[in-house]
Amino acid sequence: MGTITALTTQRRNPNRVSVFLDGEFAFGLAAITAVPLRIGQELTADKMQQLQEADELENAKESAIRFVEVRPRSIAEVRTRLRQKGFAETAVDHACERLQAVGLLDDLIFAQYWVEQRETFKPRSQMALRQELQQKGVSREIIDSVLTEVDDTAVARAAALKQAPRWQHLPEEEFKLKLNGHLQRRGFLTQLQKNSGR
């Protein structure tokens, strides 16, 4: 038990507050968690534990927000990232629920984004996209719904046309070998490779 003698904004992180009990630093809290605290307020051991648990929930949420700001993520990716950072399972659950509630975390939106990015920058077959999305923890139902629009033949042809100019100076056999290898690494079937020749 202790009495709050000071609440100061941290220099390195202005979104955090240092809590001093009886003249000594006790712990740090997210500024939003520290809002109800007042100088002179008595804190019991239970109240300190509640504050620190609330702080962990807030930190997990903020960490998840920073992670999804870079690009859309799957729920499983966010969960894995938070666990790697050492957050308790309750904090991981809370952060994911909060982000889902405000639309920052949605496996359908993530899967659509992933497929669009792949089609634009690194074309992949339906089979390869399915594997990638499964590895990202996306459900089978969502994967099936986003892959209905993917036309393997058209995507293979686009991938071949994009890559072909790099090898057009090569003899035809070597050209076909390189192109087939390129398409095969992206999960396209043999019949598509044959259709995408010079």
C-alpha positions as a Markdown table, in Angstrom:
| # | Residue | x | y | z |
|---|---|---|---|---|
| 1 | Met | 0.0 | 0.0 | 0.0 |
| 2 | Gly | 1.2 | 3.5 | -0.7 |
| 3 | Thr | 0.2 | 7.1 | -1.3 |
| 4 | Ile | 0.6 | 8.7 | -4.8 |
| 5 | Thr | 3.1 | 11.5 | -4.4 |
| 6 | Ala | 3.7 | 12.3 | -8.0 |
| 7 | Leu | 2.4 | 11.6 | -11.5 |
| 8 | Thr | 4.8 | 12.6 | -14.2 |
| 9 | Thr | 4.8 | 12.2 | -18.0 |
| 10 | Gln | 7.8 | 10.1 | -19.1 |
| 11 | Arg | 10.4 | 11.9 | -21.2 |
| 12 | Arg | 11.0 | 9.1 | -23.6 |
| 13 | Asn | 7.4 | 8.3 | -24.1 |
| 14 | Pro | 4.9 | 11.1 | -23.5 |
| 15 | Asn | 2.0 | 8.5 | -23.8 |
| 16 | Arg | 3.2 | 7.0 | -20.5 |
| 17 | Val | 3.0 | 8.3 | -16.9 |
| 18 | Ser | 5.4 | 7.5 | -14.0 |
| 19 | Val | 3.6 | 6.8 | -10.8 |
| 20 | Phe | 5.5 | 7.7 | -7.6 |
| 21 | Leu | 4.4 | 6.2 | -4.2 |
| 22 | Asp | 5.7 | 7.7 | -1.0 |
| 23 | Gly | 8.3 | 9.7 | -2.9 |
| 24 | Glu | 9.7 | 6.8 | -4.9 |
| 25 | Phe | 9.1 | 5.6 | -8.5 |
| 26 | Ala | 6.7 | 2.6 | -8.3 |
| 27 | Phe | 5.6 | 1.8 | -11.9 |
| 28 | Gly | 4.7 | 3.2 | -15.2 |
| 29 | Leu | 1.3 | 3.3 | -16.8 |
| 30 | Ala | -0.2 | 4.2 | -20.2 |
| 31 | Ala | -1.5 | 7.8 | -19.8 |
| 32 | Ile | -5.1 | 6.7 | -20.5 |
| 33 | Thr | -4.8 | 4.1 | -17.7 |
| 34 | Ala | -3.5 | 6.8 | -15.3 |
| 35 | Val | -6.3 | 9.3 | -15.9 |
| 36 | Pro | -8.3 | 8.5 | -12.8 |
| 37 | Leu | -5.3 | 8.7 | -10.5 |
| 38 | Arg | -4.7 | 11.7 | -8.2 |
| 39 | Ile | -1.8 | 12.9 | -6.0 |
| 40 | Gly | -2.6 | 12.0 | -2.4 |
| 41 | Gln | -4.7 | 8.9 | -3.5 |
| 42 | Glu | -4.0 | 5.7 | -1.5 |
| 43 | Leu | -3.3 | 2.6 | -3.6 |
| 44 | Thr | -3.7 | -0.9 | -2.1 |
| 45 | Ala | -1.8 | -3.8 | -3.5 |
| 46 | Asp | -5.0 | -5.0 | -5.2 |
| 47 | Lys | -5.5 | -1.6 | -6.9 |
| 48 | Met | -1.9 | -1.5 | -8.1 |
| 49 | Gln | -2.3 | -5.0 | -9.6 |
| 50 | Gln | -5.5 | -3.9 | -11.3 |
| 51 | Leu | -3.8 | -0.8 | -12.7 |
| 52 | Gln | -0.9 | -2.9 | -14.0 |
| 53 | Glu | -3.2 | -5.4 | -15.6 |
| 54 | Ala | -5.2 | -2.6 | -17.3 |
| 55 | Asp | -1.8 | -1.2 | -18.4 |
| 56 | Glu | -0.9 | -4.5 | -20.1 |
| 57 | Leu | -4.2 | -4.6 | -21.9 |
| 58 | Glu | -3.6 | -1.0 | -23.2 |
| 59 | Asn | 0.0 | -1.8 | -24.2 |
| 60 | Ala | -1.1 | -5.0 | -26.1 |
| 61 | Lys | -3.8 | -2.9 | -27.9 |
| 62 | Glu | -1.3 | -0.2 | -28.8 |
| 63 | Ser | 1.3 | -2.8 | -30.0 |
| 64 | Ala | -1.3 | -4.5 | -32.2 |
| 65 | Ile | -2.4 | -1.1 | -33.7 |
| 66 | Arg | 1.3 | -0.3 | -34.6 |
| 67 | Phe | 1.6 | -3.8 | -36.2 |
| 68 | Val | -1.5 | -3.4 | -38.4 |
| 69 | Glu | -0.7 | 0.2 | -39.3 |
| 70 | Val | 2.1 | -1.0 | -41.6 |
| 71 | Arg | -0.3 | -3.3 | -43.7 |
| 72 | Pro | -3.4 | -5.3 | -43.0 |
| 73 | Arg | -2.7 | -8.4 | -40.9 |
| 74 | Ser | -4.6 | -11.6 | -40.2 |
| 75 | Ile | -5.9 | -12.2 | -36.7 |
| 76 | Ala | -3.5 | -15.1 | -36.3 |
| 77 | Glu | -0.5 | -12.9 | -37.3 |
| 78 | Val | -1.5 | -10.3 | -34.6 |
| 79 | Arg | -1.9 | -13.0 | -32.0 |
| 80 | Thr | 1.5 | -14.5 | -32.8 |
| 81 | Arg | 3.2 | -11.1 | -32.7 |
| 82 | Leu | 1.7 | -10.2 | -29.3 |
| 83 | Arg | 2.6 | -13.5 | -27.8 |
| 84 | Gln | 6.2 | -13.1 | -29.1 |
| 85 | Lys | 6.3 | -9.7 | -27.3 |
| 86 | Gly | 5.4 | -11.5 | -24.1 |
| 87 | Phe | 1.8 | -10.4 | -23.5 |
| 88 | Ala | -0.5 | -12.6 | -21.5 |
| 89 | Glu | -3.3 | -14.5 | -23.3 |
| 90 | Thr | -6.0 | -12.2 | -21.8 |
| 91 | Ala | -4.2 | -9.1 | -23.2 |
| 92 | Val | -3.8 | -10.8 | -26.6 |
| 93 | Asp | -7.6 | -11.6 | -26.6 |
| 94 | His | -8.5 | -8.1 | -25.5 |
| 95 | Ala | -6.3 | -6.4 | -28.1 |
| 96 | Cys | -7.7 | -8.6 | -31.0 |
| 97 | Glu | -11.3 | -8.0 | -29.9 |
| 98 | Arg | -10.8 | -4.2 | -29.7 |
| 99 | Leu | -9.2 | -4.0 | -33.1 |
| 100 | Gln | -11.9 | -6.2 | -34.6 |
| 101 | Ala | -14.6 | -4.1 | -33.0 |
| 102 | Val | -13.3 | -0.9 | -34.7 |
| 103 | Gly | -12.6 | -2.6 | -38.1 |
| 104 | Leu | -8.8 | -2.6 | -37.9 |
| 105 | Leu | -8.5 | -6.4 | -37.8 |
| 106 | Asp | -10.6 | -8.4 | -40.3 |
| 107 | Asp | -9.5 | -11.7 | -41.9 |
| 108 | Leu | -11.7 | -11.1 | -45.0 |
| 109 | Ile | -10.2 | -7.7 | -45.6 |
| 110 | Phe | -6.7 | -9.1 | -45.0 |
| 111 | Ala | -7.3 | -12.0 | -47.4 |
| 112 | Gln | -8.6 | -9.6 | -50.2 |
| 113 | Tyr | -5.6 | -7.3 | -49.7 |
| 114 | Trp | -3.2 | -10.3 | -49.8 |
| 115 | Val | -4.6 | -11.6 | -53.1 |
| 116 | Glu | -4.7 | -8.2 | -54.7 |
| 117 | Gln | -1.1 | -7.5 | -53.7 |
| 118 | Arg | 0.0 | -10.9 | -55.0 |
| 119 | Glu | -1.8 | -10.4 | -58.3 |
| 120 | Thr | -0.2 | -6.9 | -58.7 |
| 121 | Phe | 3.4 | -7.6 | -57.6 |
| 122 | Lys | 4.1 | -11.3 | -57.2 |
| 123 | Pro | 1.5 | -13.4 | -59.1 |
| 124 | Arg | 0.7 | -16.7 | -57.6 |
| 125 | Ser | -1.6 | -19.6 | -58.4 |
| 126 | Gln | -4.8 | -20.3 | -56.4 |
| 127 | Met | -3.0 | -23.2 | -54.8 |
| 128 | Ala | 0.0 | -21.1 | -53.7 |
| 129 | Leu | -2.3 | -18.3 | -52.5 |
| 130 | Arg | -4.4 | -20.9 | -50.5 |
| 131 | Gln | -1.2 | -22.1 | -48.8 |
| 132 | Glu | 0.0 | -18.6 | -48.0 |
| 133 | Leu | -3.4 | -17.6 | -46.5 |
| 134 | Gln | -3.6 | -20.9 | -44.5 |
| 135 | Gln | -0.1 | -20.1 | -43.1 |
| 136 | Lys | -1.4 | -16.7 | -42.1 |
| 137 | Gly | -4.2 | -18.4 | -40.1 |
| 138 | Val | -7.1 | -17.4 | -42.4 |
| 139 | Ser | -10.2 | -19.7 | -42.3 |
| 140 | Arg | -11.0 | -22.0 | -45.2 |
| 141 | Glu | -14.4 | -20.3 | -45.7 |
| 142 | Ile | -12.7 | -16.9 | -46.2 |
| 143 | Ile | -10.0 | -18.3 | -48.4 |
| 144 | Asp | -12.6 | -20.0 | -50.6 |
| 145 | Ser | -14.6 | -16.8 | -50.9 |
| 146 | Val | -11.6 | -14.6 | -52.0 |
| 147 | Leu | -10.1 | -17.2 | -54.3 |
| 148 | Thr | -13.3 | -17.6 | -56.4 |
| 149 | Glu | -12.3 | -14.5 | -58.4 |
| 150 | Val | -8.7 | -15.8 | -59.2 |
| 151 | Asp | -8.3 | -17.1 | -62.7 |
| 152 | Asp | -5.1 | -19.2 | -62.8 |
| 153 | Thr | -4.8 | -19.1 | -66.6 |
| 154 | Ala | -5.0 | -15.3 | -66.7 |
| 155 | Val | -2.6 | -14.8 | -63.8 |
| 156 | Ala | -0.1 | -17.3 | -65.2 |
| 157 | Arg | -0.2 | -15.5 | -68.6 |
| 158 | Ala | 0.3 | -12.1 | -66.9 |
| 159 | Ala | 3.2 | -13.5 | -64.9 |
| 160 | Ala | 4.8 | -14.9 | -68.0 |
| 161 | Leu | 4.3 | -11.7 | -70.0 |
| 162 | Lys | 5.8 | -9.7 | -67.2 |
| 163 | Gln | 8.9 | -11.9 | -66.9 |
| 164 | Ala | 9.4 | -12.9 | -70.6 |
| 165 | Pro | 11.2 | -9.7 | -71.7 |
| 166 | Arg | 14.1 | -10.5 | -69.3 |
| 167 | Trp | 14.8 | -13.7 | -71.2 |
| 168 | Gln | 13.8 | -12.9 | -74.8 |
| 169 | His | 17.5 | -12.8 | -75.8 |
| 170 | Leu | 18.0 | -16.5 | -74.8 |
| 171 | Pro | 17.6 | -19.5 | -77.1 |
| 172 | Glu | 14.1 | -20.9 | -77.2 |
| 173 | Glu | 14.8 | -24.0 | -75.1 |
| 174 | Glu | 16.5 | -22.0 | -72.3 |
| 175 | Phe | 13.8 | -19.4 | -72.5 |
| 176 | Lys | 11.1 | -22.1 | -71.9 |
| 177 | Leu | 13.1 | -23.6 | -69.1 |
| 178 | Lys | 13.4 | -20.3 | -67.2 |
| 179 | Leu | 9.8 | -19.3 | -67.8 |
| 180 | Asn | 8.5 | -22.7 | -66.7 |
| 181 | Gly | 10.7 | -22.6 | -63.6 |
| 182 | His | 9.4 | -19.1 | -62.8 |
| 183 | Leu | 5.8 | -20.2 | -63.2 |
| 184 | Gln | 6.3 | -23.4 | -61.3 |
| 185 | Arg | 7.8 | -21.6 | -58.3 |
| 186 | Arg | 4.6 | -19.5 | -58.2 |
| 187 | Gly | 2.4 | -22.7 | -58.1 |
| 188 | Phe | 1.2 | -22.8 | -61.6 |
| 189 | Leu | 0.4 | -26.2 | -63.1 |
| 190 | Thr | 2.3 | -27.7 | -66.1 |
| 191 | Gln | -0.5 | -27.0 | -68.6 |
| 192 | Leu | -0.4 | -23.3 | -67.7 |
| 193 | Gln | 3.3 | -23.2 | -68.2 |
| 194 | Lys | 2.9 | -24.7 | -71.7 |
| 195 | Asn | 0.2 | -22.1 | -72.6 |
| 196 | Ser | 2.5 | -19.2 | -71.5 |
| 197 | Gly | 5.3 | -19.8 | -73.9 |
| 198 | Arg | 6.9 | -17.2 | -76.2 |
